[in-house]
Amino acid sequence: MKRLMAIFERDVTLAFRTGGGALNSVAFFALTVVIFALAIGPDRARLSESAAPILWTAATLAAMLSFDRILQADFEDGSLDALIESGDLLSLVALAKASAHWVSTLLPLILATPVLGLLLGLPAHAYFPLMASMVIGTPALSLFGALASALALSLRRASMLITILTAPLLTPAIIFGVAAANAGARGDALFGPALMLLAAMTLFGVLVTPAATAAAIRFNTD
């Protein structure tokens, strides 16, 4: 367990160092939101209605941009081979790395969401359901991202392939996340069921993707 915590802490530390990628993801997230806002125009009502879809889509795109970093650096410098031979359960290593990706990449995006929500004219009562949907649903992005990263591990410059692999898996998270955020903002009874669907997706990711990621790592390193 101590070794897994060390892996988690190392990945988080590296992500926040200069050039580590965490700040790049936040910058990309903010830039994407601004572009969407400019494309929609000065109509505050339309911007407010589009806030949840814009923020969820931008967060997903920013996450996808960083998926190749979850395992690629460890594969290239040989650290991944050491982890495989360390005796630790590889599925738990995969879970630790996915958790580190969420903390270092997606959590900063969630924390930046209220500021960007002001830009989009998000109503005050809509912040809680939006933030709740992102906190519950975004861990699934990191889990599926780790799996895609493992599948493309032996390929160089595999960002486009990882995007293609993850897009169909992450689309339900965007759909349910936006549905939950909008339902909560309206006070709709569908808010709870939509959140439960998001939670189910994240739980499915926790139960299934670590083992699948470990299998993909072994296949690409044998």
WOTASUL-V438177 format. One record per residue. N is the residue number from 1. RES is the residue in one letter. SS is DSSP state (hx for helix, st for strand, lp for the rest). PSI is psi in whole degrees, 0 to 359 (999 if undefined). OMEGA is omega in radians with two decimals (none if undefined). Layout:
N/RES/SS/PSI/OMEGA
N/RES/SS/PSI/OMEGA
//
This chain:
1/M/lp/322/3.12
2/K/hx/322/-3.13
3/R/hx/323/3.11
4/L/hx/321/3.08
5/M/hx/324/3.11
6/A/hx/321/3.08
7/I/hx/314/3.14
8/F/hx/310/-3.10
9/E/hx/322/3.13
10/R/hx/314/-3.11
11/D/hx/320/3.12
12/V/hx/316/3.14
13/T/hx/314/-3.14
14/L/hx/324/-3.11
15/A/hx/329/-3.09
16/F/hx/357/3.04
17/R/lp/164/3.13
18/T/lp/124/-3.12
19/G/lp/4/-3.10
20/G/lp/337/3.04
21/G/lp/338/-3.10
22/A/hx/313/3.14
23/L/hx/327/3.09
24/N/hx/321/3.14
25/S/hx/319/3.10
26/V/hx/318/3.13
27/A/hx/318/3.11
28/F/hx/318/3.11
29/F/hx/311/-3.12
30/A/hx/318/-3.13
31/L/hx/319/3.12
32/T/hx/317/3.11
33/V/hx/317/3.14
34/V/hx/318/3.13
35/I/hx/316/3.08
36/F/hx/316/-3.12
37/A/hx/318/3.12
38/L/hx/324/-3.13
39/A/hx/323/-3.12
40/I/hx/325/3.10
41/G/lp/188/-3.01
42/P/lp/3/-3.12
43/D/lp/103/-3.06
44/R/hx/326/-3.14
45/A/hx/315/3.13
46/R/hx/320/3.11
47/L/hx/316/-3.13
48/S/hx/317/3.12
49/E/hx/329/-3.08
50/S/hx/359/-3.00
51/A/hx/311/-3.09
52/A/hx/312/3.08
53/P/hx/321/-3.13
54/I/hx/311/-3.07
55/L/hx/320/3.12
56/W/hx/317/3.14
57/T/hx/316/-3.14
58/A/hx/320/3.12
59/A/hx/320/3.13
60/T/hx/317/3.11
61/L/hx/318/3.12
62/A/hx/323/3.10
63/A/hx/316/-3.13
64/M/hx/328/3.14
65/L/hx/335/-3.05
66/S/hx/0/-3.05
67/F/hx/324/-3.08
68/D/hx/343/-3.13
69/R/hx/350/-3.06
70/I/lp/318/-3.07
71/L/lp/341/-2.96
72/Q/hx/316/-3.11
73/A/hx/319/3.12
74/D/hx/325/3.10
75/F/hx/318/-3.07
76/E/hx/326/-3.11
77/D/hx/3/3.08
78/G/lp/356/-3.13
79/S/hx/326/-3.11
80/L/hx/322/3.08
81/D/hx/320/3.11
82/A/hx/322/3.12
83/L/hx/322/3.14
84/I/hx/322/-3.08
85/E/hx/357/-3.06
86/S/lp/341/-3.11
87/G/lp/349/3.06
88/D/lp/149/3.09
89/L/lp/119/-3.01
90/L/hx/329/3.11
91/S/hx/325/3.09
92/L/hx/326/3.04
93/V/hx/316/3.11
94/A/hx/319/3.12
95/L/hx/320/3.12
96/A/hx/319/-3.12
97/K/hx/323/3.07
98/A/hx/321/3.10
99/S/hx/319/3.11
100/A/hx/323/3.10
101/H/hx/319/3.14
102/W/hx/315/-3.11
103/V/hx/320/-3.03
104/S/hx/339/-3.06
105/T/hx/308/-3.03
106/L/hx/325/3.10
107/L/hx/317/3.04
108/P/hx/326/3.10
109/L/hx/319/3.12
110/I/hx/319/3.14
111/L/hx/332/3.11
112/A/hx/346/-3.06
113/T/hx/316/-3.13
114/P/hx/322/3.14
115/V/hx/315/3.13
116/L/hx/333/3.05
117/G/hx/325/3.08
118/L/hx/319/3.12
119/L/hx/324/-3.09
120/L/lp/1/3.13
121/G/lp/32/3.14
122/L/lp/126/3.14
123/P/lp/151/-3.08
124/A/hx/321/-3.09
125/H/hx/351/-3.10
126/A/hx/352/-3.08
127/Y/hx/314/-3.08
128/F/hx/309/-3.14
129/P/hx/324/3.11
130/L/hx/312/-3.13
131/M/hx/320/3.12
132/A/hx/317/-3.14
133/S/hx/323/-3.13
134/M/hx/319/3.12
135/V/hx/320/-3.10
136/I/hx/323/-3.01
137/G/hx/330/-3.04
138/T/hx/334/3.05
139/P/hx/329/3.10
140/A/hx/327/3.13
141/L/hx/314/3.14
142/S/hx/321/-3.12
143/L/hx/313/3.11
144/F/hx/330/3.07
145/G/hx/321/3.09
146/A/hx/320/3.11
147/L/hx/314/3.13
148/A/hx/321/3.11
149/S/hx/320/3.12
150/A/hx/322/-3.14
151/L/hx/328/-3.11
152/A/lp/20/-2.97
153/L/lp/319/-3.04
154/S/lp/1/-3.12
155/L/lp/136/3.09
156/R/lp/147/-3.14
157/R/lp/54/-3.05
158/A/lp/18/-3.08
159/S/hx/317/-3.12
160/M/hx/319/3.11
161/L/hx/318/3.12
162/I/hx/321/3.09
163/T/hx/317/3.13
164/I/hx/321/-3.13
165/L/hx/321/-3.03
166/T/hx/336/-3.06
167/A/hx/311/3.13
168/P/hx/330/-3.11
169/L/hx/328/-3.05
170/L/hx/345/3.14
171/T/hx/317/3.09
172/P/hx/326/3.11
173/A/hx/318/3.11
174/I/hx/315/-3.10
175/I/hx/309/-3.11
176/F/hx/326/3.13
177/G/hx/314/3.11
178/V/hx/319/3.13
179/A/hx/317/3.14
180/A/hx/315/-3.12
181/A/hx/316/-3.13
182/N/hx/319/3.12
183/A/hx/318/3.12
184/G/hx/321/3.13
185/A/hx/327/3.13
186/R/hx/351/-3.03
187/G/lp/25/-3.10
188/D/lp/146/3.13
189/A/lp/347/3.12
190/L/hx/353/-3.12
191/F/hx/311/-3.13
192/G/hx/308/3.11
193/P/hx/322/3.13
194/A/hx/320/3.07
195/L/hx/321/3.13
196/M/hx/325/3.07
197/L/hx/320/3.07
198/L/hx/315/3.12
199/A/hx/322/3.12
200/A/hx/322/3.11
201/M/hx/317/3.11
202/T/hx/318/3.12
203/L/hx/319/3.08
204/F/hx/318/3.11
205/G/hx/318/3.13
206/V/hx/321/-3.07
207/L/hx/329/-2.97
208/V/hx/315/-2.96
209/T/hx/326/3.12
210/P/hx/316/3.12
211/A/hx/319/3.12
212/A/hx/322/3.10
213/T/hx/318/3.12
214/A/hx/318/3.13
215/A/hx/320/3.13
216/A/hx/323/3.10
217/I/hx/313/3.14
218/R/hx/318/-3.12
219/F/hx/321/-3.07
220/N/hx/353/3.13
221/T/hx/354/3.11
222/D/lp/999/none
//
